[in-house]
Amino acid sequence: MNIVDRFSQGDQAAFSLIWRKFYPVAYSVASSFLGDKAAAEDIVSEIFEKLWRIHQNFAGKNESDVKAFLLVATKNRCIDRYRADKKEHVRKADYKKTIDVQQSFDFIQLRESMRHELISRILTASQRLAPATKKVFDLAFLEGIPDMEISKLLNIQYQVVRNQKSRALAQIRKILADNPEIQQLLPLAATSLLLYPALAAALF
């Protein structure tokens, strides 16, 4: 029986192991948000107490589920604490800081999944290009080869390369614009396409 199964059945030893394993990352989230070690400790302890109260809910779950609960609950509690501590006449700069800090939480699995999804959608869209256009697209934007070199490699005129690139970008932009799900992923575009800087610069 794994640690989460034991914990879900009320095993305090298993809960202690979970505490030791995930307390540091939860504390890091709270401390980074609040900038107050004592307040961070209080919040994380509160979240672990809540975790223990609902231990039965984790039957059949795994460690990733426990970690996700702790991180989300900690983040939300920190936001509640921050808002409660602010006076009604919060300055715009403070509000912006709240939003910026909230967005800075690095929920690695979620962000990575969204990045991969955006890349996958763009590459899938490129599959709908005409073969000649896709060849130019791959060389120019995925491999980063200059237009003149592509012209020589494919034995086509330089202007043809430019035209094919423009055609490819126009079609991909249209596919992205017509898909609401992709629009939600665009805030991650800059970091998602680090491996394809030419594509990121051209599309966004």
N, CA, C and O of each residue as an XYZ file, in Angstrom:
816
protein
N       0.852     -1.194      0.000
C       0.000      0.000      0.000
C       0.888      1.244      0.000
O       1.799      1.364      0.819
N       0.617      2.168     -0.923
C       1.469      3.344     -1.016
C       1.110      4.370      0.052
O       0.127      4.223      0.777
N       1.933      5.409      0.128
C       1.808      6.392      1.198
C       0.471      7.128      1.168
O      -0.093      7.437      2.218
N      -0.040      7.412     -0.042
C      -1.302      8.146     -0.141
C      -2.475      7.266      0.272
O      -3.406      7.735      0.928
N      -2.433      6.018     -0.101
C      -3.492      5.091      0.327
C      -3.523      4.977      1.845
O      -4.592      4.982      2.457
N      -2.338      4.874      2.448
C      -2.263      4.794      3.911
C      -2.777      6.078      4.552
O      -3.509      6.048      5.542
N      -2.378      7.204      3.966
C      -2.830      8.494      4.489
C      -4.345      8.615      4.401
O      -4.987      9.090      5.338
N      -4.921      8.185      3.270
C      -6.368      8.309      3.083
C      -7.153      7.486      4.094
O      -8.335      7.736      4.334
N      -6.478      6.496      4.687
C      -7.121      5.650      5.693
C      -6.852      6.142      7.117
O      -7.201      5.473      8.089
N      -6.225      7.323      7.228
C      -6.011      7.913      8.538
C      -4.707      7.540      9.202
O      -4.564      7.682     10.417
N      -3.751      7.064      8.421
C      -2.448      6.684      8.963
C      -1.628      7.948      9.239
O      -1.216      8.638      8.306
N      -1.393      8.249     10.512
C      -0.673      9.469     10.881
C       0.790      9.425     10.470
O       1.386     10.461     10.175
N       1.364      8.243     10.448
C       2.759      8.128     10.016
C       2.881      8.508      8.543
O       3.834      9.174      8.139
N       1.909      8.080      7.752
C       1.910      8.432      6.333
C       1.720      9.937      6.161
O       2.335     10.559      5.295
N       0.857     10.512      7.004
C       0.649     11.957      6.950
C       1.939     12.707      7.292
O       2.239     13.739      6.693
N       2.683     12.193      8.240
C       3.953     12.821      8.609
C       4.937     12.788      7.446
O       5.678     13.744      7.218
N       4.936     11.678      6.714
C       5.820     11.582      5.549
C       5.419     12.589      4.482
O       6.274     13.220      3.861
N       4.115     12.735      4.272
C       3.626     13.712      3.295
C       3.996     15.120      3.737
O       4.390     15.950      2.917
N       3.871     15.387      5.022
C       4.239     16.701      5.567
C       5.700     17.008      5.260
O       6.027     18.080      4.752
N       6.583     16.046      5.576
C       8.012     16.282      5.376
C       8.352     16.451      3.900
O       9.270     17.194      3.552
N       7.615     15.764      3.037
C       7.922     15.803      1.612
C       7.441     17.088      0.947
O       8.140     17.652      0.105
N       6.248     17.555      1.324
C       5.639     18.666      0.593
C       5.605     19.994      1.357
O       5.272     21.033      0.787
N       5.950     19.955      2.645
C       5.962     21.212      3.404
C       6.895     22.242      2.767
O       6.487     23.393      2.617
N       8.141     21.885      2.380
C       9.062     22.894      1.838
C       8.519     23.629      0.619
O       8.654     24.849      0.526
N       7.900     22.899     -0.326
C       7.428     23.570     -1.541
C       6.210     24.441     -1.241
O       6.061     25.516     -1.821
N       5.337     23.985     -0.339
C       4.173     24.794      0.031
C       4.625     26.054      0.780
O       4.095     27.144      0.563
N       5.601     25.884      1.654
C       6.126     27.038      2.390
C       6.785     28.031      1.444
O       6.648     29.241      1.620
N       7.491     27.531      0.450
C       8.152     28.406     -0.517
C       7.131     29.258     -1.255
O       7.355     30.448     -1.476
N       6.010     28.651     -1.636
C       4.946     29.389     -2.320
C       4.397     30.491     -1.411
O       4.267     31.641     -1.831
N       4.078     30.138     -0.175
C       3.495     31.108      0.754
C       4.480     32.222      1.090
O       4.111     33.396      1.120
N       5.723     31.854      1.341
C       6.737     32.840      1.704
C       7.006     33.811      0.560
O       7.170     35.011      0.781
N       7.049     33.283     -0.673
C       7.298     34.131     -1.836
C       6.161     35.133     -2.034
O       6.392     36.282     -2.408
N       4.946     34.690     -1.782
C       3.795     35.565     -1.978
C       3.701     36.612     -0.881
O       3.513     37.795     -1.169
N       3.828     36.197      0.366
C       3.575     37.097      1.485
C       4.798     37.897      1.919
O       4.672     39.006      2.437
N       5.979     37.331      1.704
C       7.179     38.002      2.188
C       7.252     38.047      3.697
O       7.932     38.901      4.265
N       6.558     37.135      4.345
C       6.486     37.101      5.809
C       6.590     35.639      6.253
O       5.660     34.855      6.066
N       7.731     35.288      6.841
C       7.973     33.885      7.191
C       6.957     33.352      8.197
O       6.462     32.234      8.054
N       6.651     34.150      9.206
C       5.713     33.688     10.231
C       4.322     33.462      9.647
O       3.668     32.459      9.934
N       3.881     34.411      8.822
C       2.563     34.271      8.195
C       2.548     33.072      7.256
O       1.554     32.351      7.174
N       3.654     32.863      6.549
C       3.740     31.717      5.641
C       3.637     30.409      6.413
O       2.935     29.490      5.992
N       4.330     30.324      7.533
C       4.268     29.115      8.362
C       2.855     28.858      8.864
O       2.387     27.720      8.874
N       2.172     29.937      9.285
C       0.796     29.790      9.776
C      -0.121     29.250      8.689
O      -0.923     28.347      8.925
N       0.011     29.815      7.501
C      -0.870     29.405      6.406
C      -0.613     27.961      5.997
O      -1.550     27.188      5.801
N       0.655     27.603      5.869
C       0.970     26.230      5.457
C       0.499     25.233      6.512
O      -0.015     24.168      6.167
N       0.665     25.559      7.776
C       0.177     24.669      8.838
C      -1.333     24.525      8.746
O      -1.874     23.435      8.930
N      -2.003     25.624      8.463
C      -3.462     25.602      8.309
C      -3.886     24.705      7.147
O      -4.864     23.964      7.245
N      -3.135     24.783      6.046
C      -3.481     23.965      4.877
C      -3.249     22.483      5.163
O      -4.040     21.641      4.737
N      -2.185     22.163      5.872
C      -1.944     20.757      6.211
C      -2.992     20.229      7.187
O      -3.364     19.057      7.134
N      -3.463     21.095      8.074
C      -4.551     20.683      8.969
C      -5.806     20.370      8.159
O      -6.524     19.412      8.444
N      -6.055     21.191      7.151
C      -7.209     20.942      6.280
C      -7.018     19.632      5.512
O      -7.954     18.848      5.353
N      -5.790     19.411      5.040
C      -5.491     18.169      4.324
C      -5.807     16.955      5.195
O      -6.386     15.977      4.723
N      -5.425     17.027      6.456
C      -5.686     15.897      7.356
C      -7.182     15.689      7.570
O      -7.657     14.555      7.629
N      -7.923     16.800      7.687
C      -9.360     16.673      7.915
C     -10.082     15.987      6.759
O     -11.109     15.337      6.953
N      -9.529     16.140      5.549
C     -10.210     15.563      4.385
C      -9.416     14.380      3.815
O      -9.498     14.084      2.622
N      -8.653     13.716      4.674
C      -7.775     12.652      4.174
C      -8.530     11.565      3.414
O      -7.985     10.958      2.493
N      -9.781     11.318      3.797
C     -10.543     10.266      3.121
C     -10.798     10.589      1.651
O     -11.031      9.686      0.847
N     -10.754     11.871      1.302
C     -10.997     12.276     -0.087
C      -9.885     11.836     -1.036
O     -10.041     11.889     -2.256
N      -8.751     11.397     -0.460
C      -7.610     11.040     -1.295
C      -7.494      9.538     -1.524
O      -6.453      9.052     -1.967
N      -8.541      8.820     -1.228
C      -8.543      7.387     -1.526
C      -8.420      7.179     -3.032
O      -9.180      7.762     -3.805
N      -7.471      6.355     -3.446
C      -7.264      6.093     -4.860
C      -6.466      7.166     -5.569
O      -6.246      7.073     -6.777
N      -6.026      8.189     -4.840
C      -5.244      9.251     -5.441
C      -3.751      8.950     -5.339
O      -3.347      7.943     -4.757
N      -2.935      9.840     -5.916
C      -1.486      9.654     -5.844
C      -0.825     10.908     -5.280
O      -1.500     11.878     -4.933
N       0.505     10.874     -5.194
C       1.228     11.990     -4.591
C       1.068     13.282     -5.391
O       1.070     14.372     -4.818
N       0.932     13.166     -6.700
C       0.738     14.362     -7.527
C      -0.567     15.068     -7.159
O      -0.639     16.297     -7.161
N      -1.597     14.279     -6.844
C      -2.877     14.874     -6.440
C      -2.738     15.619     -5.111
O      -3.289     16.705     -4.935
N      -1.997     15.020     -4.187
C      -1.781     15.663     -2.889
C      -1.013     16.967     -3.069
O      -1.368     17.997     -2.496
N       0.042     16.906     -3.870
C       0.858     18.100     -4.104
C       0.026     19.199     -4.759
O       0.102     20.359     -4.354
N      -0.766     18.842     -5.764
C      -1.592     19.832     -6.458
C      -2.567     20.500     -5.485
O      -2.757     21.716     -5.521
N      -3.180     19.691     -4.615
C      -4.101     20.254     -3.623
C      -3.381     21.250     -2.726
O      -3.872     22.355     -2.495
N      -2.217     20.858     -2.223
C      -1.474     21.724     -1.304
C      -1.077     23.043     -1.958
O      -1.207     24.105     -1.350
N      -0.592     22.973     -3.199
C      -0.149     24.195     -3.875
C      -1.310     25.133     -4.184
O      -1.225     26.340     -3.957
N      -2.384     24.571     -4.699
C      -3.542     25.408     -5.035
C      -4.163     26.000     -3.772
O      -4.498     27.184     -3.737
N      -4.317     25.169     -2.728
C      -4.911     25.652     -1.481
C      -4.036     26.724     -0.837
O      -4.544     27.713     -0.308
N      -2.727     26.527     -0.885
C      -1.806     27.521     -0.318
C      -1.884     28.830     -1.084
O      -1.964     29.906     -0.492
N      -1.858     28.727     -2.423
C      -1.956     29.938     -3.244
C      -3.242     30.698     -2.949
O      -3.213     31.912     -2.749
N      -4.361     29.998     -2.920
C      -5.640     30.655     -2.695
C      -5.720     31.285     -1.305
O      -6.268     32.373     -1.131
N      -5.164     30.582     -0.325
C      -5.185     31.124      1.048
C      -4.308     32.365      1.150
O      -4.647     33.309      1.863
N      -3.185     32.368      0.444
C      -2.310     33.537      0.444
C      -3.004     34.737     -0.192
O      -2.901     35.861      0.299
N      -3.705     34.484     -1.281
C      -4.429     35.567     -1.949
C      -5.506     36.121     -1.020
O      -5.681     37.335     -0.914
N      -6.223     35.225     -0.351
C      -7.248     35.672      0.598
C      -6.623     36.504      1.712
O      -7.158     37.537      2.116
N      -5.484     36.033      2.197
C      -4.808     36.756      3.285
C      -4.342     38.140      2.810
O      -4.489     39.138      3.515
N      -3.792     38.170      1.627
C      -3.295     39.435      1.087
C      -4.431     40.430      0.915
O      -4.299     41.597      1.285
N      -5.543     39.975      0.358
C      -6.667     40.869      0.130
C      -7.271     41.348      1.439
O      -7.680     42.503      1.558
N      -7.325     40.452      2.426
C      -7.908     40.812      3.712
C      -7.074     41.865      4.423
O      -7.613     42.700      5.150
N      -5.770     41.832      4.219
C      -4.865     42.770      4.883
C      -4.845     44.143      4.218
O      -4.393     45.121      4.813
N      -5.324     44.210      3.015
C      -5.289     45.484      2.285
C      -6.503     46.346      2.654
O      -7.597     45.834      2.891
N      -6.292     47.617      2.695
C      -7.394     48.542      2.953
C      -8.215     48.713      1.673
O      -7.785     48.314      0.591
N      -9.392     49.307      1.809
C     -10.287     49.429      0.667
C      -9.692     50.313     -0.427
O      -9.969     50.109     -1.609
N      -8.883     51.283     -0.042
C      -8.312     52.202     -1.032
C      -6.953     51.689     -1.518
O      -5.951     52.404     -1.504
N      -6.959     50.409     -1.954
C      -5.732     49.815     -2.478
C      -5.257     50.616     -3.688
O      -6.023     50.898     -4.609
N      -4.005     50.966     -3.659
C      -3.456     51.699     -4.790
C      -3.343     50.784     -6.011
O      -3.203     49.568     -5.879
N      -3.404     51.382     -7.187
C      -3.309     50.598     -8.414
C      -2.015     49.800     -8.477
O      -1.984     48.682     -8.992
N      -0.961     50.382     -7.954
C       0.316     49.671     -7.989
C       0.265     48.401     -7.153
O       0.831     47.377     -7.536
N      -0.420     48.468     -6.001
C      -0.549     47.291     -5.149
C      -1.409     46.224     -5.824
O      -1.123     45.031     -5.733
N      -2.458     46.669     -6.497
C      -3.321     45.722     -7.192
C      -2.543     45.003     -8.289
O      -2.649     43.789     -8.460
N      -1.753     45.792     -9.031
C      -0.942     45.189    -10.087
C       0.023     44.166     -9.506
O       0.247     43.111    -10.099
N       0.593     44.480     -8.346
C       1.514     43.545     -7.702
C       0.794     42.246     -7.343
O       1.344     41.154     -7.488
N      -0.439     42.386     -6.874
C      -1.215     41.190     -6.542
C      -1.373     40.287     -7.754
O      -1.159     39.077     -7.676
N      -1.748     40.885     -8.867
C      -1.947     40.116    -10.083
C      -0.639     39.512    -10.564
O      -0.584     38.340    -10.936
N       0.420     40.325    -10.553
C       1.715     39.838    -11.025
C       2.216     38.680    -10.186
O       2.723     37.693    -10.718
N       2.073     38.801     -8.871
C       2.561     37.736     -7.983
C       1.736     36.475     -8.162
O       2.264     35.363     -8.165
N       0.425     36.668     -8.314
C      -0.436     35.512     -8.510
C      -0.033     34.742     -9.761
O      -0.015     33.511     -9.769
N       0.291     35.486    -10.818
C       0.647     34.846    -12.076
C       2.042     34.233    -12.030
O       2.395     33.403    -12.868
N       2.837     34.654    -11.034
C       4.212     34.172    -10.969
C       4.344     32.789    -10.327
O       5.410     32.177    -10.388
N       3.286     32.306     -9.724
C       3.368     30.978     -9.118
C       3.697     29.947    -10.195
O       3.063     29.878    -11.248
N       4.679     29.181     -9.891
C       5.159     28.246    -10.906
C       4.601     26.852    -10.651
O       5.272     25.991    -10.081
N       3.362     26.647    -11.083
C       2.791     25.309    -11.005
C       3.308     24.570    -12.245
O       2.702     24.588    -13.316
N       4.441     23.930    -12.047
C       5.235     23.421    -13.158
C       4.440     22.506    -14.079
O       4.467     22.682    -15.297
N       3.750     21.557    -13.527
C       3.061     20.603    -14.393
C       2.004     21.278    -15.250
O       1.870     20.977    -16.437
N       1.252     22.192    -14.645
C       0.202     22.871    -15.398
C       0.790     23.738    -16.500
O       0.342     23.680    -17.645
N       1.791     24.542    -16.157
C       2.376     25.436    -17.141
C       3.050     24.670    -18.267
O       2.932     25.038    -19.436
N       3.759     23.599    -17.910
C       4.426     22.816    -18.944
C       3.403     22.170    -19.881
O       3.598     22.105    -21.095
N       2.313     21.699    -19.286
C       1.260     21.089    -20.106
C       0.688     22.104    -21.091
O       0.444     21.778    -22.252
N       0.477     23.329    -20.629
C      -0.071     24.364    -21.502
C       0.924     24.757    -22.582
O       0.542     25.000    -23.726
N       2.208     24.821    -22.218
C       3.225     25.155    -23.215
C       3.270     24.098    -24.311
O       3.291     24.410    -25.502
N       3.285     22.832    -23.875
C       3.333     21.750    -24.856
C       2.086     21.762    -25.745
O       2.152     21.474    -26.940
N       0.944     22.105    -25.126
C      -0.303     22.150    -25.893
C      -0.239     23.224    -26.975
O      -0.668     22.996    -28.106
N       0.296     24.395    -26.629
C       0.388     25.473    -27.611
C       1.303     25.077    -28.760
O       0.966     25.267    -29.929
N       2.461     24.524    -28.419
C       3.387     24.082    -29.472
C       2.722     23.029    -30.349
O       2.830     23.064    -31.575
N       2.029     22.089    -29.700
C       1.366     21.022    -30.449
C       0.315     21.578    -31.400
O       0.197     21.119    -32.537
N      -0.463     22.580    -30.931
C      -1.506     23.151    -31.780
C      -0.890     23.861    -32.986
O      -1.399     23.751    -34.102
N       0.208     24.588    -32.759
C       0.851     25.307    -33.859
C       1.427     24.328    -34.875
O       1.276     24.512    -36.083
N       2.087     23.288    -34.378
C       2.685     22.312    -35.286
C       1.601     21.519    -36.021
O       1.768     21.154    -37.185
N       0.487     21.259    -35.326
C      -0.634     20.577    -35.984
C      -1.209     21.459    -37.087
O      -1.543     20.978    -38.170
N      -1.322     22.753    -36.799
C      -1.820     23.687    -37.814
C      -0.899     23.701    -39.025
O      -1.359     23.832    -40.159
N       0.397     23.567    -38.786
C       1.347     23.590    -39.905
C       1.183     22.377    -40.813
O       1.578     22.413    -41.979
N       0.595     21.289    -40.275
C       0.384     20.098    -41.095
C      -0.646     20.337    -42.195
O      -0.722     19.572    -43.157
N      -1.437     21.400    -42.052
C      -2.472     21.696    -43.038
C      -1.946     22.556    -44.185
O      -2.676     22.878    -45.122
N      -0.678     22.919    -44.094
C      -0.082     23.706    -45.174
C       0.175     22.830    -46.398
O       0.339     21.616    -46.286
N       0.206     23.457    -47.543
C       0.587     22.735    -48.759
C       2.025     22.239    -48.588
O       2.827     22.885    -47.913
N       2.355     21.089    -49.201
C       3.686     20.498    -49.003
C       4.840     21.466    -49.232
O       5.766     21.529    -48.422
N       4.793     22.218    -50.324
C       5.894     23.142    -50.617
C       5.975     24.247    -49.572
O       7.062     24.650    -49.156
N       4.812     24.728    -49.155
C       4.780     25.785    -48.142
C       5.272     25.257    -46.800
O       6.011     25.936    -46.087
N       4.859     24.050    -46.467
C       5.289     23.466    -45.199
C       6.796     23.242    -45.164
O       7.429     23.418    -44.124
N       7.363     22.859    -46.290
C       8.808     22.643    -46.332
C       9.543     23.936    -46.001
O      10.495     23.935    -45.221
N       9.099     25.030    -46.591
C       9.715     26.329    -46.311
C       9.472     26.723    -44.852
O      10.369     27.229    -44.178
N       8.255     26.487    -44.380
C       7.913     26.801    -42.983
C       8.845     26.071    -42.020
O       9.390     26.681    -41.100
N       9.027     24.779    -42.229
C       9.881     23.983    -41.342
C      11.317     24.496    -41.340
O      11.932     24.648    -40.285
N      11.838     24.759    -42.526
C      13.234     25.204    -42.624
C      13.414     26.588    -42.000
O      14.397     26.837    -41.301
N      12.471     27.474    -42.254
C      12.617     28.854    -41.805
C      12.333     29.024    -40.318
O      13.088     29.684    -39.604
N      11.232     28.419    -39.856
C      10.773     28.711    -38.507
C      11.113     27.640    -37.474
O      11.221     27.947    -36.287
N      11.280     26.416    -37.894
C      11.616     25.365    -36.938
C      13.109     25.107    -36.882
O      13.659     24.786    -35.829
N      13.763     25.251    -38.034
C      15.206     25.028    -38.070
C      16.000     26.332    -38.080
O      17.215     26.322    -37.883
N      15.319     27.451    -38.308
C      15.971     28.750    -38.244
C      16.949     29.029    -39.364
O      17.916     29.767    -39.173
N      16.714     28.451    -40.531
C      17.611     28.644    -41.670
C      17.252     29.946    -42.391
O      16.074     30.194    -42.648
N      18.236     30.778    -42.720
C      17.967     32.049    -43.412
C      17.322     31.823    -44.780
O      17.489     30.775    -45.404
N      16.587     32.832    -45.222
C      15.849     32.723    -46.481
C      16.761     32.401    -47.668
O      16.416     31.574    -48.512
N      17.906     33.045    -47.731
C      18.802     32.811    -48.855
C      19.288     31.378    -48.902
O      19.425     30.789    -49.973
N      19.554     30.814    -47.706
C      19.997     29.422    -47.654
C      18.883     28.465    -48.080
O      19.130     27.459    -48.744
N      17.664     28.798    -47.687
C      16.520     27.974    -48.093
C      16.372     28.008    -49.609
O      16.091     26.992    -50.244
N      16.565     29.186    -50.170
C      16.484     29.330    -51.627
C      17.467     28.392    -52.320
O      17.131     27.764    -53.325
N      18.672     28.300    -51.784
C      19.677     27.425    -52.378
C      19.354     25.952    -52.134
O      19.500     25.121    -53.030
N      18.917     25.638    -50.920
C      18.618     24.248    -50.578
C      17.500     23.677    -51.443
O      17.577     22.539    -51.906
N      16.463     24.479    -51.652
C      15.292     24.006    -52.392
C      15.337     24.358    -53.880
O      14.453     23.987    -54.651
N      16.390     25.083    -54.261
C      16.564     25.486    -55.654
C      15.351     26.275    -56.154
O      14.816     26.012    -57.231
N      14.937     27.239    -55.347
C      13.831     28.113    -55.734
C      14.278     29.556    -55.531
O      15.257     29.819    -54.831
N      13.560     30.481    -56.142
C      13.924     31.880    -56.050
C      13.732     32.406    -54.629
O      12.875     31.935    -53.881
N      14.544     33.381    -54.284
C      14.490     33.996    -52.952
C      13.096     34.545    -52.659
O      12.585     34.373    -51.552
N      12.477     35.204    -53.640
C      11.165     35.799    -53.424
C      10.097     34.731    -53.209
O       9.116     34.955    -52.499
N      10.296     33.576    -53.825
C       9.353     32.468    -53.615
C       9.399     32.031    -52.154
O       8.362     31.752    -51.551
N      10.593     31.972    -51.592
C      10.739     31.624    -50.173
C       9.978     32.626    -49.316
O       9.233     32.241    -48.414
N      10.168     33.914    -49.600
C       9.478     34.954    -48.829
C       7.955     34.815    -48.935
O       7.235     34.961    -47.948
N       7.487     34.531    -50.145
C       6.047     34.388    -50.357
C       5.492     33.178    -49.609
O       4.421     33.248    -49.007
N       6.223     32.083    -49.654
C       5.775     30.860    -48.977
C       5.722     31.080    -47.464
O       4.801     30.611    -46.795
N       6.712     31.794    -46.934
C       6.710     32.088    -45.503
C       5.501     32.930    -45.122
O       4.833     32.649    -44.127
N       5.222     33.945    -45.898
C       4.072     34.819    -45.622
C       2.774     34.042    -45.688
O       1.879     34.236    -44.865
N       2.674     33.150    -46.683
C       1.474     32.341    -46.837
C       1.285     31.413    -45.634
O       0.177     31.263    -45.121
N       2.361     30.808    -45.202
C       2.300     29.891    -44.063
C       1.872     30.620    -42.790
O       1.007     30.141    -42.058
N       2.471     31.761    -42.533
C       2.137     32.520    -41.326
C       0.698     32.995    -41.345
O       0.020     32.957    -40.318
N       0.226     33.437    -42.491
C      -1.148     33.921    -42.597
C      -2.129     32.800    -42.289
O      -3.120     33.014    -41.590
N      -1.858     31.606    -42.808
C      -2.774     30.489    -42.585
C      -2.755     30.045    -41.126
O      -3.801     29.747    -40.549
N      -1.567     30.001    -40.535
C      -1.467     29.568    -39.141
C      -2.100     30.593    -38.210
O      -2.777     30.225    -37.251
N      -1.884     31.873    -38.486
C      -2.512     32.913    -37.671
C      -4.038     32.797    -37.712
O      -4.707     32.982    -36.695
N      -4.578     32.493    -38.883
C      -6.031     32.365    -39.010
C      -6.539     31.193    -38.182
O      -7.572     31.297    -37.519
N      -5.817     30.080    -38.217
C      -6.215     28.907    -37.435
C      -6.182     29.237    -35.945
O      -7.092     28.867    -35.203
N      -5.130     29.933    -35.508
C      -5.024     30.308    -34.099
C      -6.132     31.269    -33.700
O      -6.722     31.127    -32.628
N      -6.418     32.237    -34.544
C      -7.431     33.247    -34.231
C      -8.828     32.643    -34.141
O      -9.676     33.142    -33.402
N      -9.066     31.580    -34.885
C     -10.394     30.954    -34.912
C     -10.588     29.956    -33.780
O     -11.661     29.362    -33.672
N      -9.581     29.754    -32.930
C      -9.663     28.736    -31.888
C      -9.593     29.395    -30.509
O      -8.509     29.800    -30.090
N     -10.721     29.515    -29.786
C     -10.737     30.162    -28.465
C      -9.801     29.488    -27.469
O      -9.205     30.166    -26.632
N      -9.661     28.161    -27.545
C      -8.791     27.460    -26.605
C      -7.345     27.911    -26.770
O      -6.620     28.074    -25.789
N      -6.937     28.110    -28.007
C      -5.561     28.543    -28.256
C      -5.366     29.964    -27.741
O      -4.291     30.298    -27.241
N      -6.384     30.800    -27.857
C      -6.260     32.173    -27.375
C      -5.912     32.200    -25.890
O      -5.195     33.094    -25.441
N      -6.413     31.229    -25.119
C      -6.119     31.168    -23.694
C      -4.669     30.789    -23.432
O      -4.139     31.065    -22.355
N      -4.031     30.164    -24.400
C      -2.645     29.727    -24.225
C      -1.639     30.777    -24.670
O      -0.455     30.663    -24.353
N      -2.082     31.793    -25.396
C      -1.152     32.753    -25.971
C      -0.295     33.498    -24.959
O       0.830     33.867    -25.294
N      -0.775     33.744    -23.714
C       0.118     34.395    -22.749
C       1.408     33.621    -22.511
O       2.398     34.192    -22.053
N       1.404     32.325    -22.818
C       2.606     31.514    -22.621
C       3.445     31.426    -23.889
O       4.451     30.716    -23.922
N       3.039     32.140    -24.928
C       3.686     31.982    -26.224
C       5.181     32.237    -26.172
O       5.959     31.477    -26.749
N       5.594     33.297    -25.488
C       7.010     33.669    -25.486
C       7.881     32.569    -24.917
O       8.923     32.244    -25.487
N       7.465     31.986    -23.787
C       8.271     30.919    -23.180
C       8.030     29.575    -23.853
O       8.905     28.710    -23.843
N       6.858     29.397    -24.433
C       6.565     28.122    -25.078
C       7.439     27.898    -26.305
O       7.817     26.767    -26.610
N       7.757     28.980    -27.003
C       8.431     28.864    -28.288
C       9.906     29.243    -28.221
O      10.494     29.669    -29.215
N      10.501     29.082    -27.032
C      11.920     29.411    -26.901
C      12.782     28.585    -27.842
O      13.835     29.034    -28.295
N      12.320     27.366    -28.132
C      13.086     26.514    -29.041
C      12.931     26.966    -30.494
O      13.712     26.567    -31.358
N      11.922     27.798    -30.759
C      11.661     28.272    -32.119
C      11.579     29.802    -32.112
O      10.507     30.351    -32.364
N      12.658     30.488    -31.836
C      12.604     31.953    -31.723
C      12.122     32.648    -32.985
O      11.421     33.657    -32.909
N      12.492     32.120    -34.141
C      12.046     32.743    -35.394
C      10.531     32.666    -35.525
O       9.900     33.613    -35.993
N       9.951     31.557    -35.121
C       8.504     31.379    -35.193
C       7.813     32.303    -34.199
O       6.809     32.931    -34.532
N       8.341     32.391    -32.981
C       7.751     33.260    -31.964
C       7.765     34.707    -32.429
O       6.772     35.418    -32.269
N       8.882     35.153    -33.003
C       9.001     36.536    -33.469
C       8.021     36.823    -34.606
O       7.445     37.908    -34.681
N       7.840     35.850    -35.479
C       6.974     36.064    -36.639
C       5.492     36.021    -36.281
O       4.700     36.798    -36.814
N       5.117     35.116    -35.379
C       3.706     34.937    -35.050
C       3.228     35.938    -34.006
O       2.087     36.395    -34.067
N       4.084     36.284    -33.052
C       3.631     37.081    -31.924
C       4.455     38.372    -31.777
O       4.204     39.165    -30.869
